[in-house]
Amino acid sequence: MPLNVHNISDEVFPGILVGDRLAASKCFYLCKLGVTHVLNAAEGRKEKNGTVDTSKEYYEPWGITYKGIQLVDVPQTNITIYFNEVVDFIDQALTAGGKVLVNCEMGMSRSSTCVLAYLMLRHQMSAGEALAKVRKHRYVRPNAGFLRQLDELDCKLRRERGIVKAVA
């Protein structure tokens, strides 16, 4: 596992960075890295714990495209319902030749789960392969509920791809 747990962001796949609250709040830093899109997986008001208070308006002067989703980092949160829009947003950024920062408060659970789903859905990786790929660049730790949902996605994708036969 890499020792760079203190970095505010790390490029975990070409064009995709996973980062924390600090990375998301530093527009000059993002522009310097070439970030064109920000996906905030912890959108919320400053008063609430565990959220990152940024918005479309926050990034507009810097020409950065923004998408925010309000996710609480607890095992009961259904993150699966956001997978398609997250994957589409990351696709849009990369297809346009941009770079996307996917952030949450610490850049370890919500943001990494979004990136893992992207790698599984768009790059035919298993949950284990995606996690290993991301962990080469950043220490991530999706919560137990998110890991279970990624595992369920993995099983579904394996069935669809004919890797495992569906059990009757």
C-alpha positions as CSV (number, residue, x, y, z in Angstrom):
1,M,0.0,0.0,0.0
2,P,1.3,3.5,-0.8
3,L,2.5,5.7,2.0
4,N,1.0,8.9,0.5
5,V,-2.1,8.9,2.7
6,H,-1.5,12.6,3.4
7,N,-1.9,13.8,-0.2
8,I,-4.9,16.0,-0.8
9,S,-5.4,14.2,-4.2
10,D,-3.9,11.4,-6.2
11,E,-4.4,10.5,-9.9
12,V,-5.7,6.9,-9.5
13,F,-6.4,6.3,-13.2
14,P,-5.5,8.4,-16.3
15,G,-7.6,11.6,-15.9
16,I,-9.2,10.7,-12.6
17,L,-8.1,12.1,-9.3
18,V,-9.5,11.1,-5.9
19,G,-9.2,13.8,-3.3
20,D,-10.4,15.3,0.0
21,R,-12.1,18.4,1.1
22,L,-9.0,20.5,0.8
23,A,-8.3,19.5,-2.8
24,A,-11.9,20.4,-3.7
25,S,-11.7,23.8,-2.1
26,K,-8.4,24.9,-3.8
27,C,-9.5,26.1,-7.3
28,F,-6.0,27.3,-8.2
29,Y,-4.5,23.9,-7.3
30,L,-7.1,22.2,-9.4
31,C,-6.5,24.4,-12.4
32,K,-2.7,23.8,-12.0
33,L,-3.4,20.1,-12.2
34,G,-5.6,20.5,-15.3
35,V,-8.8,19.5,-13.5
36,T,-11.8,20.5,-15.7
37,H,-14.5,18.7,-13.7
38,V,-15.3,18.1,-10.0
39,L,-17.6,15.4,-8.7
40,N,-18.3,16.1,-5.0
41,A,-19.6,12.9,-3.4
42,A,-20.1,14.7,-0.1
43,E,-22.1,17.8,-1.1
44,G,-23.7,19.7,1.8
45,R,-23.8,22.8,3.9
46,K,-20.7,23.7,5.9
47,E,-22.5,23.3,9.2
48,K,-23.0,19.6,8.7
49,N,-20.2,17.2,9.6
50,G,-18.7,15.1,6.8
51,T,-19.8,17.3,4.0
52,V,-17.8,19.5,1.5
53,D,-19.5,22.8,0.8
54,T,-18.8,23.6,-2.8
55,S,-21.2,24.3,-5.7
56,K,-21.5,25.0,-9.4
57,E,-21.1,28.7,-8.6
58,Y,-18.0,28.1,-6.6
59,Y,-16.2,26.6,-9.6
60,E,-17.7,28.8,-12.3
61,P,-15.1,31.5,-12.3
62,W,-12.4,28.8,-12.9
63,G,-14.3,27.2,-15.8
64,I,-14.6,23.9,-13.9
65,T,-17.8,21.8,-14.5
66,Y,-19.4,20.6,-11.2
67,K,-21.6,17.8,-10.1
68,G,-22.6,17.3,-6.5
69,I,-24.3,14.3,-4.8
70,Q,-25.3,14.2,-1.2
71,L,-24.0,11.0,0.3
72,V,-23.6,10.2,4.0
73,D,-20.6,8.0,4.7
74,V,-22.4,5.2,6.5
75,P,-22.9,1.6,5.5
76,Q,-26.7,2.1,5.2
77,T,-26.4,4.7,2.4
78,N,-27.5,3.4,-1.0
79,I,-24.7,4.7,-3.2
80,T,-25.7,2.3,-6.1
81,I,-28.5,4.6,-7.2
82,Y,-25.9,7.2,-8.2
83,F,-23.6,4.9,-10.1
84,N,-25.0,5.6,-13.6
85,E,-24.9,9.4,-13.2
86,V,-21.4,9.3,-11.7
87,V,-20.1,7.1,-14.5
88,D,-21.7,9.4,-17.1
89,F,-20.2,12.5,-15.5
90,I,-16.7,11.0,-15.4
91,D,-17.1,9.8,-19.0
92,Q,-18.1,13.3,-20.1
93,A,-15.0,14.8,-18.5
94,L,-12.6,12.2,-20.0
95,T,-14.2,12.2,-23.5
96,A,-13.8,16.0,-23.6
97,G,-10.1,15.5,-22.9
98,G,-10.4,16.8,-19.3
99,K,-9.5,15.6,-15.9
100,V,-11.9,15.0,-13.1
101,L,-11.5,15.3,-9.3
102,V,-13.8,13.0,-7.4
103,N,-13.8,14.1,-3.8
104,C,-15.4,13.6,-0.5
105,E,-14.4,14.7,3.0
106,M,-11.3,12.6,3.3
107,G,-11.0,11.1,-0.2
108,M,-11.2,7.6,1.1
109,S,-14.8,6.1,1.0
110,R,-17.5,7.9,-0.9
111,S,-15.2,9.3,-3.7
112,S,-13.3,6.0,-4.1
113,T,-16.5,4.0,-4.3
114,C,-17.6,6.3,-7.2
115,V,-14.3,5.7,-9.0
116,L,-14.4,2.0,-8.4
117,A,-17.9,1.8,-9.9
118,Y,-16.6,3.7,-12.9
119,L,-13.7,1.3,-13.4
120,M,-16.0,-1.7,-13.1
121,L,-18.7,-0.4,-15.4
122,R,-16.5,1.2,-18.1
123,H,-13.3,-0.7,-17.9
124,Q,-14.6,-4.2,-17.2
125,M,-12.7,-4.6,-14.0
126,S,-13.8,-6.7,-11.1
127,A,-14.3,-5.0,-7.7
128,G,-11.0,-6.5,-6.6
129,E,-9.1,-5.4,-9.7
130,A,-10.5,-1.9,-9.4
131,L,-9.6,-1.7,-5.7
132,A,-6.1,-2.9,-6.4
133,K,-5.6,-0.4,-9.2
134,V,-6.8,2.6,-7.1
135,R,-4.8,1.5,-4.1
136,K,-1.6,1.5,-6.1
137,H,-2.0,5.3,-6.1
138,R,-4.0,6.2,-3.0
139,Y,-5.0,4.5,0.2
140,V,-8.8,4.2,0.0
141,R,-11.2,2.6,2.4
142,P,-14.8,2.3,1.3
143,N,-17.1,1.6,4.2
144,A,-18.5,-1.9,4.7
145,G,-21.9,-1.1,3.1
146,F,-20.2,0.5,0.0
147,L,-18.0,-2.6,-0.4
148,R,-21.0,-4.8,-0.2
149,Q,-22.8,-2.8,-2.9
150,L,-19.6,-3.0,-5.1
151,D,-19.6,-6.7,-4.6
152,E,-23.2,-6.9,-5.6
153,L,-22.4,-4.9,-8.7
154,D,-19.5,-7.2,-9.4
155,C,-21.7,-10.3,-9.2
156,K,-24.3,-8.7,-11.5
157,L,-21.6,-7.7,-14.1
158,R,-20.1,-11.1,-14.0
159,R,-23.5,-12.7,-14.7
160,E,-24.1,-10.2,-17.6
161,R,-20.7,-10.8,-19.0
162,G,-21.1,-14.5,-18.8
163,I,-18.2,-15.0,-16.4
164,V,-20.4,-16.7,-13.9
165,K,-23.6,-18.5,-14.6
166,A,-26.7,-17.2,-12.8
167,V,-27.8,-19.6,-10.0
168,A,-31.4,-20.7,-10.6
